[in-house]
Amino acid sequence: MINMHMTSKVFVDTNVYVALRNTKDTTHQKAIQILNYLIDKGVKIYTSSDVIGESLTVISKIMGKAEAKGFLSDVQTMSNIIFVDEIAHKETQKYFFRVKSNKISFIDCSNVVIMKKYKIKYIFSFDEDFKKMGVELLGDAVK
């Protein structure tokens, strides 16, 4: 499925966490399949405090607070959480205003800054905009 020689760690984006919780999401099954494969192969799962906050908001709006609480419990168990500090936040601000597209979110920019800082090559996301920022999508490596 995935050439596991390519990476030992992956950063997970909001849309994947939402897809994992929301059975009506069109990428729900694919998200589950890929996540289970990564876990089975011992790939370390990373995310950020920014992604968790965004995911909590979206999941709460779509499915309610109880589902958001369940997500928080799950993500704390399965993910290595990188807390965005003041330095990373300021780097993200600079990067956000360097990005020309107004369709790239601040949190997506934060993801890129964090990934570079922690030398994480792949992002598990269904958002193609990351390619425009020079980040490799895990989905492109899926055979």
C-alpha positions as CSV (number, residue, x, y, z in Angstrom):
1,M,0.0,0.0,0.0
2,I,2.6,2.5,1.1
3,N,6.4,2.3,0.7
4,M,7.2,2.4,4.4
5,H,10.9,2.9,3.7
6,M,9.9,6.5,2.9
7,T,9.0,7.7,6.4
8,S,8.8,6.9,10.0
9,K,6.6,9.8,10.9
10,V,3.6,11.6,9.4
11,F,1.8,14.8,10.3
12,V,-2.0,14.5,10.4
13,D,-4.3,17.4,9.3
14,T,-7.7,18.5,10.4
15,N,-9.6,17.1,7.5
16,V,-8.4,13.6,8.3
17,Y,-9.4,13.8,11.9
18,V,-12.8,15.0,10.8
19,A,-13.1,12.3,8.2
20,L,-12.2,9.6,10.8
21,R,-15.1,10.8,13.1
22,N,-17.7,11.6,10.5
23,T,-19.1,8.4,8.9
24,K,-20.9,10.6,6.3
25,D,-17.6,12.1,5.1
26,T,-16.7,11.0,1.6
27,T,-13.1,10.2,2.7
28,H,-14.1,8.4,5.9
29,Q,-13.2,4.8,4.8
30,K,-10.0,5.9,3.1
31,A,-8.9,7.8,6.3
32,I,-9.6,4.7,8.4
33,Q,-7.7,2.4,6.0
34,I,-4.6,4.6,5.8
35,L,-4.5,5.4,9.5
36,N,-4.8,1.7,10.5
37,Y,-2.0,0.9,8.0
38,L,0.2,3.6,9.5
39,I,-0.4,2.4,13.0
40,D,0.2,-1.3,12.0
41,K,3.5,-0.3,10.4
42,G,4.6,1.7,13.5
43,V,4.7,5.1,11.8
44,K,4.6,7.8,14.4
45,I,1.6,10.1,14.1
46,Y,2.1,13.8,14.8
47,T,-0.2,16.7,14.9
48,S,-0.3,20.2,16.4
49,S,-2.3,22.0,19.1
50,D,-3.6,24.2,16.2
51,V,-4.9,21.2,14.3
52,I,-6.5,19.8,17.5
53,G,-8.3,23.1,18.1
54,E,-9.5,23.4,14.5
55,S,-10.7,19.7,14.6
56,L,-12.5,20.2,17.9
57,T,-14.4,23.2,16.4
58,V,-15.3,21.4,13.1
59,I,-16.3,18.1,14.8
60,S,-18.4,20.0,17.4
61,K,-20.2,21.9,14.7
62,I,-20.9,18.9,12.6
63,M,-21.5,16.2,15.2
64,G,-21.8,17.8,18.6
65,K,-19.7,18.3,21.7
66,A,-19.9,14.7,22.8
67,E,-18.2,13.6,19.6
68,A,-15.6,16.4,19.9
69,K,-14.8,15.1,23.4
70,G,-14.4,11.6,22.1
71,F,-12.1,12.9,19.4
72,L,-10.0,14.7,21.9
73,S,-9.6,11.5,24.0
74,D,-8.6,9.5,20.9
75,V,-6.2,12.1,19.5
76,Q,-4.3,12.3,22.8
77,T,-3.9,8.6,22.7
78,M,-2.8,8.0,19.1
79,S,-0.9,11.2,18.3
80,N,2.3,12.9,19.3
81,I,1.0,16.5,19.9
82,I,3.3,19.4,19.1
83,F,2.3,22.5,21.0
84,V,2.6,25.6,18.9
85,D,4.7,28.1,20.9
86,E,5.1,31.8,20.4
87,I,8.1,31.5,18.1
88,A,6.3,29.0,15.8
89,H,3.2,31.2,15.8
90,K,5.2,34.3,14.7
91,E,6.9,32.2,12.0
92,T,3.5,31.1,10.8
93,Q,2.3,34.8,10.7
94,K,5.2,35.7,8.4
95,Y,4.7,32.6,6.3
96,F,1.0,33.2,6.0
97,F,1.5,36.7,4.5
98,R,4.2,35.4,2.1
99,V,1.8,32.8,0.6
100,K,0.1,34.5,-2.3
101,S,-3.1,32.5,-2.4
102,N,-5.9,33.7,-0.2
103,K,-7.3,30.1,-0.1
104,I,-4.5,28.8,2.1
105,S,-5.6,28.9,5.8
106,F,-3.5,30.1,8.7
107,I,-3.6,26.7,10.2
108,D,-2.3,25.1,7.0
109,C,0.6,27.5,7.2
110,S,1.1,26.6,10.8
111,N,1.2,22.9,9.7
112,V,4.0,23.6,7.2
113,V,6.0,25.6,9.7
114,I,5.7,22.8,12.3
115,M,6.5,20.1,9.8
116,K,9.7,21.9,8.7
117,K,10.8,22.5,12.2
118,Y,10.3,18.8,13.2
119,K,11.6,17.5,9.8
120,I,8.3,15.7,9.0
121,K,8.2,15.0,5.2
122,Y,4.7,13.8,4.7
123,I,1.3,15.2,5.7
124,F,-1.8,12.9,5.9
125,S,-4.3,15.3,4.4
126,F,-6.9,15.4,1.7
127,D,-6.1,19.1,1.0
128,E,-4.2,19.4,-2.3
129,D,-3.2,23.0,-1.4
130,F,-0.3,21.6,0.6
131,K,1.5,20.7,-2.7
132,K,1.5,24.4,-3.5
133,M,3.5,25.0,-0.3
134,G,6.0,22.3,-1.2
135,V,4.7,19.6,1.2
136,E,4.3,16.0,0.1
137,L,0.9,14.5,0.6
138,L,0.9,11.0,2.1
139,G,-2.0,10.1,-0.3
140,D,0.4,10.6,-3.3
141,A,2.6,7.9,-1.8
142,V,-0.3,5.5,-1.5
143,K,-0.3,2.8,-4.2
